Amino acid sequence: MNTMVNLDPRHGQAGRHPQRNDLDTLSGHDDPGKFGVMFPQLPALDVDQSAIDALAAVMIESGAPDPAGDNQTIPAGFTYLGQFIDHDITLDLTSLGDKIRDPKALRNFRTPALDLDSLYGRGPDGSPHLYARGTAGKFLIGRNVNVPHGGVTGTFRNDLPRSPEGQALIGDHRNDENLIVAQMHVAFLKFHNAVMDHLEGQGVGEDERFAQARQLVTWHYQWIVLHDYLYRLAGPGIAAKIVHDGRKFYRFKRVPYMPVEFSVAAFRLGHSQVQQGYNQNRIFTAEPMDQFFGFTGLSGQIIGDLAPEPPGDGLPVSHLPSNWIIDWQRYFDLNPTIEPQKSRKLDPFLVPALHNLPGGGNLAALNLRRGVVRGLPAGQSVADAMNIADPITADELASGDDRAVLEAQGLHTRTPLWYYILKEAQIKGGGDRLGPVGATIVAEVLVGLVHGDHQSYLWLRGPDWRPTLPSATASDFTMADMLRFVDDINPLGDS
């Protein structure tokens, strides 16, 4: 690595400033801790609560698995990579009352950058509970509870590090809200540790190793987001095109802000991708989605029959049972002999598990209400502001099982932005990728978050930088490459 930078705990906030000519051409926000709006001139969509509830009620997918509803181009693992990315860039702790009073002054407690602050916290000095002692900055990895099942025996370290009460010791507690994203966080912990070993093997000294590993991990993660994840959602070459041509709608002066059009609408696309159940490993091959909300410190569940240590004191099991470790071959293209599960198509329907979340929440209703509270404009208004050449029509919006409710509530001509983006993906993207409004918002914001981070590869090296870690294709790096580099994609030993 030829260029080293000062990677302090505030990574994403420190660094050199943009040039004066850049500031003159950009508009918007100076505070990296604030949410903001991409289209401040557009009026908020005013929708009655009854209309929101009626629309949410029809956004339910059939409970029976239907291969016709699968997205053949996006493996299931990218759904949870998207959730991991979301937790890396947004954390809103603003009270509901403050949101209603001033939706444009919401506070983001994550840095608005793809800088993995959700992983690194404040670094070994500021967040020592995340790191193993005497390792020059390696992460702690949690030990699994050994549950012999299906011929599997042995001791595994494939869990988040946890307190005795089962609470995850990680940079963002939300990465322990379901088992798949928790295992995704474990994979990134292991990625950092593997890069540390890689650098040690290259002779990098202990004093420099953590900083160089963090930079390598973060830059390769940014590449994955822009060239693997975004490629699948918005189409080939879109990141390079935006870097070359510039961002038209997501613009800022000094540092990026977090636009509510992205965080409250466009980037909630992943909820549509969730399947009703998953093939976790060779032991648990058809598990319902609600099962994945267990085995976490946030679940509050008692899992006494699946682990040898009885809770007794009323606490959740303190570690993940070894027979529930994820087999990433079933979620990403890692093995030519194993076809990974697919994500659901992008459309305005959510599986039944998301209409009845733990605690009784309906995710469709929560998302729609949140958009109204935050003052989001109608999808049609955003399409007009973007000068979309071929926007979806009212008839296209009202096509399908949701037609009667949309027309009865007048929502086919003034549509909540989140719903509009999902319907646009169904109509314009065939359910396989985003349509023009959704793709533009997601792509511009993700590219902008990297471009505006003064420690990113785009800022320090420019668009000509290429990944340097081993990969299947030279000068590229995918999520599959990352998991292969970690080299324990299949700890349970099945083929």
Buried (B, 14 or more C-beta within 10 A) or exposed (E): BEEEBEBBBBBBBEBEEBEEEEBEEBEBBEBBBBBBBBBEEBEBBEBEEEBBBBBBBBBBBEEEEEEEBBBEBBBBBBBBBBBBBBBBBBBBEBEEEEBEEEBEEBBBEBBBBBBBBBBBBBBBEEBEEBBBEEBBBBBBBBBBBBBEBEEBEEEBBBBBBBEEEBBBBBBBBBBBBBBBBBBBBBBBBBBBBBBBEBBBEEEBEEEEBBBBBBBBBBBBBBBBBBBBBBBBBBBEEBBBEBBEEEBEBBBBBBBBBBBBBBBBBBBBBBBBBBBBBBBBBBBBEEBBBBBBBBBBBBBBBBBEEBBEEEBEEEBBBBBBBBBBBBBBBBBBBBBEEBEBBBBBBBBBBBBBBBBEBBEEEBBBBBBBBBBBBBBBBBBBBBBBBBEBEEBBEBEBBBBBEBBEBBBEBEBBEBBBBBBBBBBBBBBBBBBBBBBBBBBBBBBBBBBBBBBBBBBBBBBBEEEEBEBEBEBEEEEBBBBBBBBBBBEBBBBBEBE
